[in-house]
Amino acid sequence: MIYKLKNGMELLIRQTEIQDANKLIEFFNIVDRETKFLAREPSEFDKTQSEEEEIIEKNLKNKNEIHLLGFIGDELVGQCSANRVKDRLRFRHRANFAIMIKQAFTGLGIGGKLMREIISWCEENDIEQIELDVVSTNTRAINFYKSFGFTIVGEIPNALKYLDGTYADELIMICQIKNNK
Ligand SMILES: CC(C)(COP(=O)(O)OP(=O)(O)OC[C@H]1O[C@@H](n2cnc3c(N)ncnc32)[C@H](O)[C@@H]1OP(=O)(O)O)[C@@H](O)C(=O)NCCC(=O)NCCS
C-alpha cells in the first residue's frame, strides 16, 4: 500500500521479502545504535545475508506472524511485526508486537501507518489482543501506543541491564482490538 506522509513524501508499506535481507541488516545496525530502547546491544546483531534470508523465508511461511517494511523511495525507513504468542487454541487470540522507525523519519506518521496495517492483519486473523513491552522512559513510544488504545497493565523492574551496569524498567502494554474500531 502507498501512503502520502505529512511532509508530502510517499511511503510504501509491504511485506518483507527475501531480497530485503541486506537492507534489513543495514537497517537493524543503524536503528540499534540510534536508541537504547530496543531489546539488544548493537554488537549483538550479527546475522549474515544468508542467515537473514533464511529467517525471512521461514517467517513468510508462518501464518502466525507478519513482518512489514516501510520504504521511502529505495530507503528502508521502518519495520514492524506481529506474531501470535502461541499457536494453541487458548492463546490464538493474542499477538506480540514490535516496531522501529529510523530516527530521521520519526514523527511523520510512518509508525501510525504500520500500526494500522498490523491491526488490520490482526482483525483478519481473529487476533483480539495486541501485547508489547516498552522501556518505561520511552515516552514517545508510550504516547504513540496510547494513541492506539494501548493501556499499561504491568511493569517489570530492571527488565534490561545495559553494558555499563545500569538497568531499565519495562512496561507491559495491551490493546484490545475490538475497542480500536
Ligand atoms: C515509537 C515510534 C515507533 C513511533 O513512530 P512514529 O513514526 O514516530 O510515530 P507517528 O509519527 O506515526 O505518530 C503517530 C501518533 O503517535 C502519537 N505520538 C507519536 N509521537 C509522539 C510523542 N512524542 N508525543 C505524543 N504523541 C506522540 C501521536 O498521536 C501521533 O499522531 P499524529 O501523527 O496525528 O500526531 C518511533 O518513534 C520509533 O521507532 N522509535 C525508536 C524505536 C522505538 O522506540 N521503538 C519502540 C520500542 S517498544
The ligand as a Gaussian input file, in Angstrom:
#p B3LYP/6-31G(d) Opt

LIG

0 1
 C        7.813000       4.990000      18.701000
 C        7.804000       5.028000      17.199000
 C        7.504000       3.635000      16.637000
 C        6.678000       5.991000      16.720000
 O        6.647000       6.002000      15.306000
 P        6.477000       7.394000      14.515000
 O        6.508000       7.096000      13.066000
 O        7.476000       8.369000      15.030000
 O        5.011000       7.837000      15.012000
 P        3.931000       8.604000      14.164000
 O        4.565000       9.799000      13.522000
 O        3.213000       7.641000      13.290000
 O        2.922000       9.065000      15.322000
 C        1.630000       8.510000      15.391000
 C        0.910000       9.076000      16.587000
 O        1.559000       8.711000      17.801000
 C        1.475000       9.781000      18.725000
 N        2.809000      10.228000      19.012000
 C        3.945000       9.958000      18.327000
 N        4.994000      10.548000      18.923000
 C        4.511000      11.200000      19.992000
 C        5.092000      11.992000      21.008000
 N        6.414000      12.273000      21.045000
 N        4.285000      12.516000      21.957000
 C        2.952000      12.296000      21.923000
 N        2.358000      11.535000      20.999000
 C        3.122000      11.000000      20.047000
 C        0.673000      10.857000      18.101000
 O       -0.680000      10.669000      18.471000
 C        0.829000      10.600000      16.634000
 O       -0.286000      11.016000      15.937000
 P       -0.164000      12.284000      14.934000
 O        0.762000      11.829000      13.838000
 O       -1.561000      12.502000      14.473000
 O        0.436000      13.400000      15.729000
 C        9.158000       5.555000      16.633000
 O        9.408000       6.825000      17.200000
 C       10.363000       4.646000      16.872000
 O       10.547000       3.661000      16.172000
 N       11.235000       4.968000      17.843000
 C       12.509000       4.281000      18.063000
 C       12.390000       2.789000      18.336000
 C       11.398000       2.505000      19.435000
 O       11.405000       3.144000      20.468000
 N       10.536000       1.504000      19.157000
 C        9.543000       1.075000      20.123000
 C       10.159000       0.084000      21.049000
 S        8.940000      -0.546000      22.183000

